[in-house]
Amino acid sequence: MPHAVRHEPVIAVLLPCYNEELTIGEVVRRFRETLPSAAIYVYDNNSKDLTALKARAAGATVVREPRQGKGNVVRRMFADIDADIYVMADGDGTYAPEDAPQLINVLQTERSDMVVGTRRGVTDDAGRNGHAFGNRVFNRLYKGLFGTDFTDIFSGYRVFSRRFVKSFPAVSGGFEIETEMSVHASQLKLPVSEMALDYGRRPEGSSSKLSTFRDGARILWMFAMLVKETQPLRFFGTFALFFLAASIGLMIPVLIEFAETGLVPRMPTWVLSIGMLLLAMLSMMTGFILDSVSRGRAEQKRIFYLSISSGRAERGIPAQTSPKSEPGKSSRAA
């Protein structure tokens, strides 16, 4: 019986960059040595230094993305590039290109759609204690809200399947894009894996583009928006409980006074408590309705994800086909 034709997977290395002239040339060179068959793309996000020139000189294909923000760059990269396997890393040299084959191997052997290279030394990130504290807080918050699929949601070193890349509806504009990727995988229950890797330090003269407070606030806002979109019953139910508690707190003294005197002298308080009760009911009904909408959207995203070919048969997993089965024999696809 004929077998499906095998070929090596098409690998694309994606490097979003902003002012990384000190490191990008070396990063591109090391990726070329580690993955000689891969196409390397550097997306320059309005750098004010020689990032694009250094990347092009090192052999990368350079594309400019004028919309500022990592999320905008990732959205453009995922739309532009066609490949079987996508390797995404930062251009600052903190992630080792030599780890890429291991991440790709995990993606293929575990049949995952995303492999995250978790960072062992993230708490030593250029001495930025605020970053380390934020990582701990947001990772714990993620586990409480979305599940335990990931232990390092902010890692920028990731490997994706074509299915993930072409079904990911990126809407974030900044550093919160990694959070959106993680929630997308958790919501659709996609197969994901993690592998612990060493996390390097930036060279002298290179600084992080992440603002502890500004980007932390944006990530927190993204958490809230993702909960609203993916878990509306939980989101609006929280407001319903708040309004209900406020209503009961305002209502009880008025009811006690009415039971003792038969009068309602604090009419404004009574009206306010009824208003809070109505808001609680409205919030709960909104949550129920949007929960049904969210489930329908998740089903549609899942169906679209499944409509994209995984390409596993062509990437070395044999598939057998038989135009006609013989009596007494069965045909099996590996």
C-alpha positions, 0 to 999 in steps of 0.5 A: 500500500502506498505511503504518504510522501514525507518531507522535512518540516518548513521551519520559520524563526520569528524575531520581534525586535525594537532597538536590539542592535547590540544583540540581534546579529549574534542571535540571527547567526546562532539560529542559522547555525542551529537551524540551518534549514530554517527561514529567519525573519526579523520584524523591526518595530520602529527601531531607532538604531541599527537593528534592521541593518545588523539583522539583514547583514547577519542573513535574516529577512527583515520586515518593518512593522509600523504599529508600535507594540509586540502584539502588533508585531506578532499579529503581523508575523503570524499573518505573513509567514507560512510554515509547518513549525514556528519558533518565536524568540526575542532578539535581546539574546536572553533566550539560547537559540541552541535550545530550539531543536529541543523545543521543536522535538517536544512539539513533534513527539508530544504532538503539541500545538505550542511548547513554552520554554519556561525560564529558570533564571527569570528572577535575575532579569537584569536585577529588575525585582519588580519584574520578578514580583510581577511574574509571580503574581500574574502566574498565580493569578492565571492559575486561579482564573484560567487553569494550570496549563502554564507555569510561565505565561510571559515567556517569549520563547515558544514553538507553535504548530501551523494550526495554532498560528493560523487559528490564533485571533491576536487582538493584543497590542503590547506585551500582553500578547503572551497572556492572550496566547496562553488563554487561547490555548487553555480555552480551546484545550489545545495540547501544550507542553513546557520545557524548562530552559536557562534564561540569560542576562542582557549584555551591557548597554541593553535594557528591557523595553518592559515598564513594570507599572505601565505594562503591568497595568495593561496586563492586568486589564487584559486579564480582566478583558479575557475573563469577561470574554471567556468566562462572562458568568464568572465576571458578571457574577462577581459584580452581581454578588457585590451589588447583592451584598450592598443591597442586603446591607442597606436593606436590613436596617430599613426592614428592622425599623419597619418591623419595629415601628411600621414606618419607613422613614429612610425612603432614599436608603430603601430605594437605593437598596432596591436599585442595587438588587435590580443591578444584581439581577441584571448583572447575573442575567447578563452573565448567563446570556453572555456565557451562552454566547462565549460557549458558541464562540469557543465552539466556532474557534475550535471547529476552525482550528480543526479545519486547518491541516496538522500536516503530520503525515507530510512531516514524517508520521506515515499514513497508509491509504488503500483504494480498495480493501481486500476481503478479510483484511483491514486498512489502517492509518498510522 
